């Protein structure tokens, strides 16, 4: 009887360990290109989505090394150059809509893109850094479908 109980207890432990392992989310690094990157922090600014305005984001489109997105108010477009962990943007153009609740996000975001020298992805988080290694902006991957 003790032997059967020990076997049953051991089997239960193995099943429970297997279940706890399944609860942990699998993490993988998102691709830099062709991913929707939502701005979560730029300098000292945490962007706030305003009603009836786009959220600040960008997508690096591999065809023709084209970047497109939004500053949170205006649309942005331009080119980018990617070589290993080196990344640079420019020239960038934006629309010129008047946004009353724009705040500091747009100029900080555009400044961060201009200052970008390197990038790093950890799971679904993208960090852009300047030439000195200082963080200029942080993003999270958003899956649209």
The first five atom37 places (N, CA, C, CB, O) and aatype in JSON, in Angstrom:
{
  "aatype": [20, 20, 20, 20, 20, 20, 20, 20, 20, 20, 20, 20, 20, 20, 20, 20, 20, 20, 20, 20, 20, 20, 20, 20, 20, 20, 20, 20, 20, 20, 20, 20, 20, 20, 20, 20, 20, 20, 20, 20, 20, 20, 20, 20, 20, 20, 20, 20, 20, 20, 20, 20, 20, 20, 20, 20, 20, 20, 20, 20, 20, 20, 20, 20, 20, 20, 20, 20, 20, 20, 20, 20, 20, 20, 20, 20, 20, 20, 20, 20, 20, 20, 20, 20, 20, 20, 20, 20, 20, 20, 20, 20, 20, 20, 20, 20, 20, 20, 20, 20, 20, 20, 20, 20, 20, 20, 20, 20, 20, 20, 20, 20, 20, 20, 20, 20, 20, 20, 20, 20, 20, 20, 20, 20, 20, 20, 20, 20, 20, 20, 20, 20, 20, 20, 20, 20, 20, 20, 20, 20, 20, 20, 20, 20, 20],
  "atom_mask": [
    [1, 1, 1, 1, 1],
    [1, 1, 1, 1, 1],
    [1, 1, 1, 1, 1],
    [1, 1, 1, 1, 1],
    [1, 1, 1, 1, 1],
    [1, 1, 1, 1, 1],
    [1, 1, 1, 1, 1],
    [1, 1, 1, 1, 1],
    [1, 1, 1, 1, 1],
    [1, 1, 1, 1, 1],
    [1, 1, 1, 1, 1],
    [1, 1, 1, 1, 1],
    [1, 1, 1, 1, 1],
    [1, 1, 1, 1, 1],
    [1, 1, 1, 1, 1],
    [1, 1, 1, 1, 1],
    [1, 1, 1, 1, 1],
    [1, 1, 1, 1, 1],
    [1, 1, 1, 1, 1],
    [1, 1, 1, 1, 1],
    [1, 1, 1, 1, 1],
    [1, 1, 1, 1, 1],
    [1, 1, 1, 1, 1],
    [1, 1, 1, 1, 1],
    [1, 1, 1, 1, 1],
    [1, 1, 1, 1, 1],
    [1, 1, 1, 1, 1],
    [1, 1, 1, 1, 1],
    [1, 1, 1, 1, 1],
    [1, 1, 1, 1, 1],
    [1, 1, 1, 1, 1],
    [1, 1, 1, 1, 1],
    [1, 1, 1, 1, 1],
    [1, 1, 1, 1, 1],
    [1, 1, 1, 1, 1],
    [1, 1, 1, 1, 1],
    [1, 1, 1, 1, 1],
    [1, 1, 1, 1, 1],
    [1, 1, 1, 1, 1],
    [1, 1, 1, 1, 1],
    [1, 1, 1, 1, 1],
    [1, 1, 1, 1, 1],
    [1, 1, 1, 1, 1],
    [1, 1, 1, 1, 1],
    [1, 1, 1, 1, 1],
    [1, 1, 1, 1, 1],
    [1, 1, 1, 1, 1],
    [1, 1, 1, 1, 1],
    [1, 1, 1, 1, 1],
    [1, 1, 1, 1, 1],
    [1, 1, 1, 1, 1],
    [1, 1, 1, 1, 1],
    [1, 1, 1, 1, 1],
    [1, 1, 1, 1, 1],
    [1, 1, 1, 1, 1],
    [1, 1, 1, 1, 1],
    [1, 1, 1, 1, 1],
    [1, 1, 1, 1, 1],
    [1, 1, 1, 1, 1],
    [1, 1, 1, 1, 1],
    [1, 1, 1, 1, 1],
    [1, 1, 1, 1, 1],
    [1, 1, 1, 1, 1],
    [1, 1, 1, 1, 1],
    [1, 1, 1, 1, 1],
    [1, 1, 1, 1, 1],
    [1, 1, 1, 1, 1],
    [1, 1, 1, 1, 1],
    [1, 1, 1, 1, 1],
    [1, 1, 1, 1, 1],
    [1, 1, 1, 1, 1],
    [1, 1, 1, 1, 1],
    [1, 1, 1, 1, 1],
    [1, 1, 1, 1, 1],
    [1, 1, 1, 1, 1],
    [1, 1, 1, 1, 1],
    [1, 1, 1, 1, 1],
    [1, 1, 1, 1, 1],
    [1, 1, 1, 1, 1],
    [1, 1, 1, 1, 1],
    [1, 1, 1, 1, 1],
    [1, 1, 1, 1, 1],
    [1, 1, 1, 1, 1],
    [1, 1, 1, 1, 1],
    [1, 1, 1, 1, 1],
    [1, 1, 1, 1, 1],
    [1, 1, 1, 1, 1],
    [1, 1, 1, 1, 1],
    [1, 1, 1, 1, 1],
    [1, 1, 1, 1, 1],
    [1, 1, 1, 1, 1],
    [1, 1, 1, 1, 1],
    [1, 1, 1, 1, 1],
    [1, 1, 1, 1, 1],
    [1, 1, 1, 1, 1],
    [1, 1, 1, 1, 1],
    [1, 1, 1, 1, 1],
    [1, 1, 1, 1, 1],
    [1, 1, 1, 1, 1],
    [1, 1, 1, 1, 1],
    [1, 1, 1, 1, 1],
    [1, 1, 1, 1, 1],
    [1, 1, 1, 1, 1],
    [1, 1, 1, 1, 1],
    [1, 1, 1, 1, 1],
    [1, 1, 1, 1, 1],
    [1, 1, 1, 1, 1],
    [1, 1, 1, 1, 1],
    [1, 1, 1, 1, 1],
    [1, 1, 1, 1, 1],
    [1, 1, 1, 1, 1],
    [1, 1, 1, 1, 1],
    [1, 1, 1, 1, 1],
    [1, 1, 1, 1, 1],
    [1, 1, 1, 1, 1],
    [1, 1, 1, 1, 1],
    [1, 1, 1, 1, 1],
    [1, 1, 1, 1, 1],
    [1, 1, 1, 1, 1],
    [1, 1, 1, 1, 1],
    [1, 1, 1, 1, 1],
    [1, 1, 1, 1, 1],
    [1, 1, 1, 1, 1],
    [1, 1, 1, 1, 1],
    [1, 1, 1, 1, 1],
    [1, 1, 1, 1, 1],
    [1, 1, 1, 1, 1],
    [1, 1, 1, 1, 1],
    [1, 1, 1, 1, 1],
    [1, 1, 1, 1, 1],
    [1, 1, 1, 1, 1],
    [1, 1, 1, 1, 1],
    [1, 1, 1, 1, 1],
    [1, 1, 1, 1, 1],
    [1, 1, 1, 1, 1],
    [1, 1, 1, 1, 1],
    [1, 1, 1, 1, 1],
    [1, 1, 1, 1, 1],
    [1, 1, 1, 1, 1],
    [1, 1, 1, 1, 1],
    [1, 1, 1, 1, 1],
    [1, 1, 1, 1, 1],
    [1, 1, 1, 1, 1],
    [1, 1, 1, 1, 1],
    [1, 1, 1, 1, 1]
  ],
  "atom_positions": [
    [[0.82, -1.19, 0.0], [0.0, 0.0, 0.0], [0.87, 1.26, 0.0], [-0.94, 0.0, 1.21], [0.59, 2.22, -0.72]],
    [[1.93, 1.25, 0.82], [2.84, 2.4, 0.87], [3.52, 2.61, -0.47], [3.89, 2.21, 1.98], [3.73, 3.75, -0.89]],
    [[3.86, 1.51, -1.14], [4.53, 1.59, -2.43], [3.6, 2.23, -3.48], [4.98, 0.2, -2.9], [4.04, 3.08, -4.26]],
    [[2.34, 1.82, -3.48], [1.37, 2.4, -4.43], [1.16, 3.88, -4.14], [0.02, 1.64, -4.36], [1.06, 4.69, -5.06]],
    [[1.09, 4.22, -2.87], [0.91, 5.63, -2.48], [2.1, 6.47, -2.92], [0.71, 5.75, -0.95], [1.93, 7.59, -3.4]],
    [[3.3, 5.93, -2.76], [4.51, 6.64, -3.17], [4.53, 6.85, -4.68], [5.77, 5.86, -2.73], [4.89, 7.93, -5.17]],
    [[4.13, 5.81, -5.43], [4.08, 5.94, -6.89], [3.04, 6.98, -7.3], [3.76, 4.57, -7.55], [3.29, 7.79, -8.19]],
    [[1.88, 6.94, -6.66], [0.82, 7.91, -6.95], [1.27, 9.33, -6.62], [-0.45, 7.57, -6.17], [1.04, 10.26, -7.4]],
    [[1.92, 9.5, -5.48], [2.4, 10.82, -5.07], [3.47, 11.32, -6.03], [2.96, 10.76, -3.63], [3.48, 12.5, -6.4]],
    [[4.38, 10.43, -6.44], [5.42, 10.8, -7.4], [4.84, 11.2, -8.74], [6.4, 9.66, -7.59], [5.28, 12.17, -9.35]],
    [[3.84, 10.46, -9.21], [3.19, 10.78, -10.48], [2.49, 12.12, -10.41], [2.18, 9.68, -10.87], [2.54, 12.91, -11.36]],
    [[1.83, 12.39, -9.28], [1.14, 13.66, -9.1], [2.13, 14.82, -9.12], [0.35, 13.66, -7.77], [1.85, 15.87, -9.71]],
    [[3.29, 14.63, -8.48], [4.32, 15.68, -8.47], [4.8, 15.99, -9.88], [5.51, 15.26, -7.58], [4.99, 17.15, -10.24]],
    [[5.01, 14.94, -10.68], [5.47, 15.14, -12.06], [4.42, 15.88, -12.87], [5.79, 13.78, -12.72], [4.75, 16.78, -13.65]],
    [[3.16, 15.52, -12.71], [2.07, 16.2, -13.43], [2.01, 17.66, -13.02], [0.72, 15.51, -13.16], [1.87, 18.53, -13.88]],
    [[2.1, 17.94, -11.74], [2.02, 19.33, -11.27], [3.21, 20.15, -11.76], [1.96, 19.39, -9.74], [3.03, 21.31, -12.12]],
    [[4.4, 19.57, -11.79], [5.56, 20.29, -12.3], [5.38, 20.6, -13.78], [6.85, 19.49, -12.07], [5.74, 21.68, -14.24]],
    [[4.83, 19.67, -14.5], [4.57, 19.91, -15.92], [3.57, 21.01, -16.14], [4.09, 18.66, -16.59], [3.71, 21.8, -17.08]],
    [[2.55, 21.09, -15.3], [1.54, 22.14, -15.43], [2.1, 23.5, -15.11], [0.35, 21.84, -14.53], [1.77, 24.47, -15.79]],
    [[2.95, 23.59, -14.08], [3.5, 24.9, -13.74], [4.42, 25.39, -14.84], [4.25, 24.85, -12.41], [4.49, 26.59, -15.1]],
    [[5.12, 24.49, -15.5], [5.97, 24.89, -16.61], [5.16, 25.44, -17.76], [6.8, 23.72, -17.07], [5.65, 26.29, -18.5]],
    [[3.94, 24.96, -17.93], [3.1, 25.43, -19.03], [2.53, 26.81, -18.75], [1.98, 24.44, -19.3], [2.11, 27.5, -19.68]],
    [[2.49, 27.22, -17.49], [1.91, 28.52, -17.14], [2.83, 29.67, -17.52], [1.6, 28.58, -15.66], [2.35, 30.78, -17.75]],
    [[4.12, 29.42, -17.58], [5.06, 30.48, -17.92], [4.92, 30.84, -19.4], [6.5, 30.06, -17.59], [4.95, 29.96, -20.26]],
    [[4.77, 32.13, -19.68], [4.64, 32.5, -21.1], [5.97, 32.28, -21.82], [4.18, 33.97, -21.24], [7.05, 32.54, -21.28]],
    [[5.87, 31.82, -23.04], [7.07, 31.68, -23.85], [7.46, 33.07, -24.34], [6.84, 30.7, -25.05], [6.62, 33.8, -24.87]],
    [[8.71, 33.42, -24.17], [9.17, 34.72, -24.64], [10.09, 34.5, -25.83], [9.89, 35.51, -23.51], [10.89, 33.56, -25.86]],
    [[9.96, 35.37, -26.78], [10.84, 35.35, -27.94], [11.01, 36.79, -28.39], [10.27, 34.45, -29.09], [10.17, 37.64, -28.13]],
    [[12.09, 37.03, -29.05], [12.35, 38.38, -29.52], [11.56, 38.66, -30.78], [13.85, 38.58, -29.77], [11.58, 37.89, -31.73]],
    [[10.87, 39.77, -30.76], [10.13, 40.22, -31.93], [11.13, 40.69, -32.99], [9.12, 41.37, -31.56], [12.22, 41.15, -32.64]],
    [[10.8, 40.58, -34.26], [11.68, 41.11, -35.3], [11.63, 42.64, -35.29], [11.3, 40.57, -36.69], [10.58, 43.23, -35.06]],
    [[12.75, 43.27, -35.54], [12.8, 44.73, -35.59], [11.96, 45.25, -36.77], [14.25, 45.22, -35.71], [11.19, 46.19, -36.62]],
    [[12.14, 44.63, -37.92], [11.46, 45.09, -39.12], [10.09, 44.44, -39.24], [12.3, 44.81, -40.36], [9.87, 43.31, -38.8]],
    [[9.17, 45.18, -39.86], [7.8, 44.73, -40.11], [7.04, 44.42, -38.82], [7.81, 43.5, -40.99], [6.18, 43.54, -38.8]],
    [[7.36, 45.13, -37.76], [6.65, 45.03, -36.48], [6.15, 46.41, -36.1], [7.58, 44.45, -35.36], [6.84, 47.41, -36.29]],
    [[4.93, 46.47, -35.55], [4.35, 47.73, -35.08], [4.94, 47.99, -33.7], [2.76, 47.66, -35.03], [4.67, 47.24, -32.76]],
    [[5.75, 49.04, -33.58], [6.4, 49.4, -32.31], [5.71, 50.61, -31.69], [7.91, 49.68, -32.53], [5.82, 51.72, -32.2]],
    [[5.0, 50.38, -30.59], [4.29, 51.44, -29.88], [5.24, 52.1, -28.87], [3.02, 50.87, -29.15], [5.87, 51.42, -28.07]],
    [[5.32, 53.41, -28.93], [6.18, 54.17, -28.02], [5.66, 54.09, -26.59], [6.28, 55.65, -28.47], [4.49, 54.39, -26.34]],
    [[6.52, 53.67, -25.67], [6.12, 53.6, -24.26], [6.85, 54.62, -23.4], [6.39, 52.21, -23.72], [6.37, 55.0, -22.33]],
    [[8.02, 55.07, -23.86], [8.77, 56.08, -23.12], [9.76, 56.73, -24.06], [9.49, 55.47, -21.87], [10.41, 56.05, -24.86]],
    [[9.88, 58.04, -23.97], [10.86, 58.77, -24.76], [11.47, 59.84, -23.86], [10.21, 59.4, -26.04], [10.78, 60.75, -23.42]],
    [[12.76, 59.72, -23.58], [13.4, 60.63, -22.63], [12.7, 60.53, -21.29], [13.37, 62.09, -23.15], [12.59, 59.44, -20.72]],
    [[12.23, 61.66, -20.79], [11.5, 61.68, -19.52], [9.99, 61.68, -19.73], [11.9, 62.9, -18.71], [9.23, 61.84, -18.78]],
    [[9.55, 61.5, -20.98], [8.13, 61.59, -21.31], [7.52, 60.2, -21.47], [7.94, 62.4, -22.61], [8.05, 59.35, -22.19]],
    [[6.41, 59.99, -20.78], [5.61, 58.79, -20.99], [4.41, 59.2, -21.82], [5.17, 58.12, -19.62], [3.54, 59.92, -21.32]],
    [[4.34, 58.77, -23.07], [3.26, 59.22, -23.95], [1.89, 58.78, -23.45], [3.48, 58.71, -25.36], [1.72, 57.68, -22.92]],
    [[0.93, 59.66, -23.63], [-0.45, 59.37, -23.27], [-1.28, 59.46, -24.54], [-0.98, 60.36, -22.17], [-1.25, 60.47, -25.24]],
    [[-2.02, 58.4, -24.84], [-2.88, 58.42, -26.02], [-4.04, 59.37, -25.78], [-3.39, 56.99, -26.36], [-4.72, 59.29, -24.76]],
    [[-4.26, 60.25, -26.73], [-5.32, 61.25, -26.64], [-6.46, 60.8, -27.54], [-4.81, 62.68, -27.04], [-6.23, 60.29, -28.64]],
    [[-7.7, 61.0, -27.08], [-8.86, 60.63, -27.89], [-8.77, 61.24, -29.28], [-10.16, 61.07, -27.2], [-8.36, 62.38, -29.45]],
    [[-9.17, 60.46, -30.26], [-9.23, 60.87, -31.66], [-7.86, 61.18, -32.26], [-10.1, 62.08, -31.79], [-7.78, 61.82, -33.31]],
    [[-6.79, 60.73, -31.63], [-5.45, 60.88, -32.2], [-4.78, 59.51, -32.21], [-4.6, 61.92, -31.38], [-5.09, 58.64, -31.41]],
    [[-3.86, 59.35, -33.12], [-3.11, 58.1, -33.2], [-2.14, 57.99, -32.03], [-2.34, 58.0, -34.54], [-1.73, 59.0, -31.46]],
    [[-1.79, 56.74, -31.67], [-0.74, 56.57, -30.67], [0.61, 56.7, -31.36], [-0.88, 55.19, -29.95], [0.73, 56.41, -32.55]],
    [[1.62, 57.13, -30.63], [2.95, 57.27, -31.18], [3.53, 55.88, -31.45], [3.88, 58.07, -30.22], [3.55, 55.03, -30.57]],
    [[3.99, 55.66, -32.68], [4.5, 54.36, -33.07], [5.28, 54.48, -34.37], [3.35, 53.34, -33.23], [5.27, 55.53, -35.02]],
    [[5.97, 53.39, -34.73], [6.55, 53.3, -36.06], [6.64, 51.85, -36.49], [7.94, 53.95, -36.1], [6.59, 50.93, -35.68]],
    [[6.76, 51.67, -37.81], [6.98, 50.36, -38.42], [8.12, 50.53, -39.43], [5.67, 49.8, -39.11], [8.1, 51.44, -40.25]],
    [[9.1, 49.65, -39.35], [10.18, 49.64, -40.33], [9.79, 48.66, -41.43], [11.55, 49.25, -39.67], [9.74, 47.45, -41.2]],
    [[9.52, 49.17, -42.61], [9.12, 48.35, -43.76], [10.38, 47.98, -44.55], [8.08, 49.09, -44.66], [11.12, 48.86, -44.98]],
    [[10.6, 46.7, -44.73], [11.83, 46.25, -45.39], [11.93, 46.7, -46.84], [11.93, 44.75, -45.31], [13.03, 46.96, -47.34]],
    [[10.8, 46.78, -47.53], [10.87, 47.23, -48.92], [11.3, 48.7, -48.93], [9.51, 47.03, -49.65], [10.64, 49.57, -48.35]],
    [[12.4, 48.94, -49.6], [12.97, 50.28, -49.75], [13.4, 50.92, -48.44], [11.97, 51.18, -50.43], [13.56, 52.14, -48.38]],
    [[13.58, 50.13, -47.38], [14.01, 50.65, -46.06], [13.23, 51.89, -45.67], [15.51, 50.96, -46.06], [13.79, 52.96, -45.42]],
    [[11.9, 51.72, -45.62], [10.98, 52.82, -45.37], [10.43, 52.73, -43.95], [9.82, 52.8, -46.4], [10.05, 51.64, -43.51]],
    [[10.39, 53.84, -43.24], [9.77, 53.91, -41.92], [8.48, 54.71, -42.05], [10.73, 54.57, -40.86], [8.42, 55.7, -42.77]],
    [[7.44, 54.25, -41.35], [6.16, 54.96, -41.32], [5.61, 54.85, -39.91], [5.16, 54.38, -42.38], [5.87, 53.88, -39.2]],
    [[4.84, 55.85, -39.52], [4.25, 55.8, -38.18], [3.54, 57.08, -37.84], [5.32, 55.51, -37.14], [3.06, 57.81, -38.71]],
    [[3.48, 57.34, -36.54], [2.81, 58.53, -36.04], [3.56, 59.05, -34.83], [1.33, 58.23, -35.68], [4.12, 58.28, -34.04]],
    [[3.56, 60.36, -34.69], [4.2, 60.98, -33.52], [3.23, 61.08, -32.35], [4.72, 62.37, -33.88], [3.59, 61.57, -31.28]],
    [[2.02, 60.61, -32.55], [0.96, 60.79, -31.55], [0.02, 61.9, -31.99], [1.56, 61.1, -30.17], [-1.08, 62.05, -31.46]],
    [[0.47, 62.66, -32.96], [-0.33, 63.74, -33.53], [-0.22, 63.68, -35.05], [0.13, 65.14, -33.0], [-1.22, 63.51, -35.75]],
    [[0.98, 63.82, -35.55], [1.24, 63.84, -36.99], [1.77, 62.51, -37.49], [2.22, 64.94, -37.33], [2.38, 61.75, -36.74]],
    [[1.52, 62.25, -38.77], [2.09, 61.07, -39.4], [3.56, 61.34, -39.67], [1.34, 60.71, -40.72], [3.96, 62.47, -39.93]],
    [[4.35, 60.29, -39.62], [5.76, 60.43, -39.97], [6.12, 59.4, -41.01], [6.67, 60.28, -38.71], [5.53, 58.32, -41.07]],
    [[7.09, 59.74, -41.83], [7.57, 58.85, -42.88], [9.01, 59.21, -43.18], [6.69, 58.96, -44.16], [9.47, 60.31, -42.88]],
    [[9.7, 58.27, -43.77], [11.09, 58.53, -44.13], [11.82, 57.24, -44.41], [11.79, 59.31, -43.04], [11.22, 56.23, -44.79]],
    [[13.11, 57.3, -44.22], [13.94, 56.13, -44.5], [14.72, 55.76, -43.24], [14.91, 56.41, -45.68], [14.81, 56.53, -42.28]],
    [[15.26, 54.55, -43.27], [16.12, 54.11, -42.18], [17.25, 53.29, -42.75], [15.32, 53.3, -41.12], [17.17, 52.77, -43.86]],
    [[18.3, 53.18, -41.97], [19.44, 52.35, -42.35], [19.72, 51.4, -41.2], [20.71, 53.22, -42.69], [19.87, 51.82, -40.05]],
    [[19.78, 50.11, -41.52], [19.99, 49.07, -40.53], [21.2, 48.24, -40.92], [18.73, 48.19, -40.38], [21.27, 47.72, -42.03]],
    [[22.15, 48.11, -40.0], [23.33, 47.29, -40.22], [23.72, 46.67, -38.88], [24.51, 48.13, -40.83], [24.28, 47.34, -38.02]],
    [[23.42, 45.37, -38.73], [23.62, 44.66, -37.47], [22.85, 45.36, -36.35], [25.13, 44.57, -37.12], [21.62, 45.45, -36.42]],
    [[23.54, 45.85, -35.3], [22.82, 46.54, -34.23], [22.83, 48.05, -34.4], [23.43, 46.17, -32.89], [22.37, 48.78, -33.52]],
    [[23.35, 48.53, -35.52], [23.35, 49.97, -35.81], [22.06, 50.33, -36.57], [24.61, 50.37, -36.65], [21.66, 49.64, -37.5]],
    [[21.43, 51.42, -36.14], [20.19, 51.89, -36.76], [20.21, 53.4, -36.8], [18.94, 51.38, -35.98], [20.54, 54.06, -35.82]],
    [[19.85, 53.94, -37.95], [19.71, 55.4, -38.06], [18.5, 55.73, -38.92], [21.0, 56.03, -38.66], [18.11, 54.95, -39.79]],
    [[17.93, 56.88, -38.66], [16.74, 57.34, -39.37], [17.06, 58.61, -40.12], [15.56, 57.56, -38.39], [17.9, 59.41, -39.7]],
    [[16.38, 58.8, -41.27], [16.44, 60.08, -41.91], [16.62, 59.97, -43.41], [17.55, 60.88, -41.34], [17.08, 58.96, -43.94]],
    [[16.23, 61.01, -44.05], [15.47, 62.13, -43.47], [14.03, 61.72, -43.17], [15.49, 63.34, -44.43], [13.45, 60.87, -43.86]],
    [[13.46, 62.34, -42.15], [12.08, 62.08, -41.76], [11.22, 63.29, -42.09], [11.98, 61.74, -40.26], [11.66, 64.43, -41.97]],
    [[9.99, 63.03, -42.5], [9.03, 64.1, -42.76], [7.77, 63.81, -41.94], [8.7, 64.22, -44.29], [7.46, 62.66, -41.66]],
    [[7.08, 64.86, -41.57], [5.82, 64.7, -40.84], [4.77, 65.61, -41.45], [6.0, 65.01, -39.33], [5.08, 66.61, -42.1]],
    [[3.52, 65.24, -41.22], [2.44, 66.17, -41.57], [2.49, 67.31, -40.56], [1.03, 65.45, -41.57], [3.26, 67.25, -39.6]],
    [[1.7, 68.33, -40.76], [1.74, 69.51, -39.88], [0.35, 69.84, -39.35], [2.31, 70.72, -40.63], [-0.1, 70.98, -39.44]],
    [[-0.31, 68.83, -38.78], [-1.63, 69.08, -38.2], [-1.44, 69.76, -36.84], [-2.45, 67.76, -38.05], [-0.47, 69.49, -36.13]],
    [[-2.37, 70.62, -36.5], [-2.35, 71.25, -35.18], [-3.02, 70.32, -34.19], [-3.05, 72.65, -35.22], [-4.19, 69.97, -34.34]],
    [[-2.28, 69.93, -33.19], [-2.82, 69.03, -32.18], [-2.75, 69.76, -30.83], [-2.02, 67.67, -32.13], [-1.68, 70.05, -30.32]],
    [[-3.92, 70.03, -30.29], [-3.98, 70.82, -29.07], [-3.41, 70.1, -27.86], [-5.4, 71.21, -28.8], [-2.85, 70.73, -26.97]],
    [[-3.53, 68.79, -27.83], [-3.08, 68.04, -26.66], [-1.84, 67.22, -26.97], [-4.19, 67.13, -26.15], [-1.66, 66.13, -26.43]],
    [[-1.0, 67.74, -27.83], [0.19, 67.02, -28.27], [1.2, 66.86, -27.15], [0.82, 67.73, -29.45], [1.82, 65.81, -27.03]],
    [[1.39, 67.88, -26.34], [2.36, 67.82, -25.26], [3.78, 67.75, -25.79], [2.09, 66.63, -24.38], [4.09, 68.3, -26.84]],
    [[4.63, 67.07, -25.03], [6.04, 67.0, -25.37], [6.41, 65.75, -26.16], [6.86, 67.05, -24.12], [7.57, 65.56, -26.51]],
    [[5.42, 64.9, -26.45], [5.72, 63.62, -27.08], [6.32, 63.79, -28.47], [4.47, 62.78, -27.16], [7.36, 63.2, -28.77]],
    [[5.68, 64.58, -29.33], [6.14, 64.68, -30.72], [7.58, 65.16, -30.83], [5.24, 65.61, -31.49], [8.38, 64.48, -31.47]],
    [[7.96, 66.3, -30.26], [9.36, 66.73, -30.42], [10.35, 65.76, -29.77], [9.54, 68.12, -29.82], [11.45, 65.57, -30.29]],
    [[9.98, 65.17, -28.65], [10.87, 64.21, -27.99], [11.03, 62.95, -28.84], [10.32, 63.84, -26.59], [12.14, 62.43, -28.97]],
    [[9.94, 62.48, -29.42], [9.97, 61.28, -30.26], [10.83, 61.52, -31.5], [8.55, 60.88, -30.68], [11.7, 60.7, -31.82]],
    [[10.61, 62.62, -32.18], [11.4, 62.93, -33.38], [12.87, 63.11, -33.03], [10.87, 64.19, -34.06], [13.75, 62.67, -33.78]],
    [[13.15, 63.76, -31.91], [14.53, 63.93, -31.45], [15.2, 62.6, -31.14], [14.58, 64.82, -30.22], [16.37, 62.4, -31.44]],
    [[14.44, 61.68, -30.54], [14.97, 60.36, -30.22], [15.31, 59.59, -31.49], [13.97, 59.56, -29.37], [16.34, 58.93, -31.56]],
    [[14.44, 59.66, -32.48], [14.71, 58.96, -33.74], [15.96, 59.52, -34.41], [13.5, 59.06, -34.7], [16.78, 58.77, -34.94]],
    [[16.11, 60.84, -34.38], [17.3, 61.47, -34.97], [18.57, 61.07, -34.23], [17.16, 63.0, -34.97], [19.63, 60.94, -34.85]],
    [[18.49, 60.87, -32.92], [19.65, 60.54, -32.11], [19.99, 59.05, -32.09], [19.43, 61.01, -30.7], [21.05, 58.66, -31.61]],
    [[19.1, 58.21, -32.61], [19.28, 56.76, -32.53], [20.55, 56.3, -33.25], [18.06, 56.05, -33.12], [20.83, 56.7, -34.38]],
    [[21.31, 55.45, -32.55], [22.51, 54.86, -33.13], [22.46, 53.34, -33.07], [23.76, 55.37, -32.4], [22.97, 52.66, -33.96]],
    [[21.85, 52.79, -32.0], [21.77, 51.34, -31.86], [20.4, 50.94, -31.34], [22.87, 50.82, -30.91], [19.62, 51.77, -30.87]],
    [[20.11, 49.65, -31.44], [18.84, 49.13, -30.99], [19.06, 47.79, -30.29], [17.85, 48.97, -32.17], [20.06, 47.11, -30.51]],
    [[18.08, 47.43, -29.43], [18.13, 46.15, -28.73], [16.71, 45.7, -28.46], [18.95, 46.26, -27.41], [15.86, 46.5, -28.04]],
    [[16.44, 44.43, -28.71], [15.12, 43.86, -28.45], [15.26, 42.8, -27.37], [14.48, 43.25, -29.74], [16.13, 41.94, -27.43]],
    [[14.38, 42.89, -26.39], [14.3, 41.88, -25.33], [12.84, 41.45, -25.24], [14.82, 42.44, -23.93], [12.01, 42.15, -24.66]],
    [[12.53, 40.3, -25.83], [11.14, 39.83, -25.86], [10.32, 40.71, -26.77], [10.54, 39.8, -24.45], [10.53, 40.73, -27.98]],
    [[9.36, 41.45, -26.18], [8.51, 42.35, -26.95], [8.86, 43.81, -26.7], [7.05, 42.1, -26.62], [8.07, 44.7, -27.03]],
    [[10.02, 44.06, -26.11], [10.44, 45.43, -25.8], [11.63, 45.84, -26.67], [10.82, 45.56, -24.31], [12.61, 45.11, -26.79]],
    [[11.52, 47.0, -27.28], [12.58, 47.57, -28.11], [13.15, 48.8, -27.4], [12.05, 47.94, -29.53], [12.4, 49.65, -26.93]],
    [[14.46, 48.87, -27.33], [15.13, 50.03, -26.76], [16.02, 50.64, -27.83], [15.96, 49.65, -25.5], [16.81, 49.94, -28.47]],
    [[15.89, 51.95, -28.02], [16.76, 52.69, -28.92], [17.75, 53.48, -28.08], [15.95, 53.63, -29.87], [17.37, 54.08, -27.07]],
    [[19.02, 53.48, -28.49], [20.08, 54.19, -27.75], [20.84, 55.13, -28.68], [21.06, 53.18, -27.1], [20.92, 54.91, -29.89]],
    [[21.4, 56.18, -28.08], [22.22, 57.1, -28.86], [23.66, 56.59, -28.89], [22.16, 58.54, -28.25], [23.94, 55.5, -28.39]],
    [[24.57, 57.37, -29.5], [25.95, 56.92, -29.66], [26.67, 56.68, -28.35], [26.71, 57.92, -30.47], [27.59, 55.86, -28.29]],
    [[26.27, 57.38, -27.28], [26.91, 57.18, -25.97], [26.34, 55.98, -25.23], [26.75, 58.43, -25.12], [26.86, 55.61, -24.17]],
    [[25.28, 55.37, -25.77], [24.65, 54.22, -25.13], [23.47, 54.59, -24.24], [25.66, 53.49, -24.32], [22.87, 53.72, -23.62]],
    [[23.14, 55.87, -24.18], [22.0, 56.31, -23.36], [20.69, 55.95, -24.05], [22.07, 57.84, -23.1], [20.56, 56.06, -25.27]],
    [[19.72, 55.52, -23.26], [18.4, 55.18, -23.79], [17.7, 56.45, -24.24], [17.55, 54.42, -22.73], [17.57, 57.4, -23.47]],
    [[17.23, 56.46, -25.49], [16.5, 57.63, -26.0], [15.01, 57.34, -26.14], [17.06, 58.06, -27.34], [14.19, 58.27, -26.09]],
    [[14.64, 56.06, -26.33], [13.22, 55.71, -26.45], [13.02, 54.22, -26.21], [12.67, 56.11, -27.84], [13.91, 53.4, -26.45]],
    [[11.81, 53.91, -25.72], [11.45, 52.51, -25.5], [10.08, 52.25, -26.12], [11.44, 52.17, -23.98], [9.21, 53.12, -26.14]],
    [[9.91, 51.02, -26.62], [8.71, 50.65, -27.35], [8.28, 49.24, -26.94], [8.95, 50.72, -28.87], [9.05, 48.48, -26.37]],
    [[7.02, 48.93, -27.26], [6.56, 47.56, -27.11], [5.91, 47.12, -28.42], [5.56, 47.43, -25.92], [5.25, 47.9, -29.1]],
    [[6.11, 45.84, -28.75], [5.54, 45.29, -29.97], [4.03, 45.13, -29.78], [6.2, 43.94, -30.34], [3.57, 44.66, -28.74]],
    [[3.28, 45.51, -30.82], [1.82, 45.37, -30.8], [1.45, 44.49, -31.98], [1.09, 46.76, -30.86], [1.85, 44.76, -33.11]],
    [[0.69, 43.44, -31.71], [0.24, 42.57, -32.79], [-1.14, 43.01, -33.22], [0.23, 41.07, -32.35], [-2.08, 43.03, -32.42]],
    [[-1.25, 43.37, -34.47], [-2.5, 43.91, -34.99], [-3.5, 42.83, -35.34], [-2.22, 44.76, -36.2], [-4.7, 43.11, -35.42]],
    [[-3.05, 41.62, -35.54], [-3.94, 40.49, -35.82], [-3.21, 39.22, -35.56], [-4.48, 40.52, -37.25], [-3.77, 38.14, -35.73]]
  ]
}
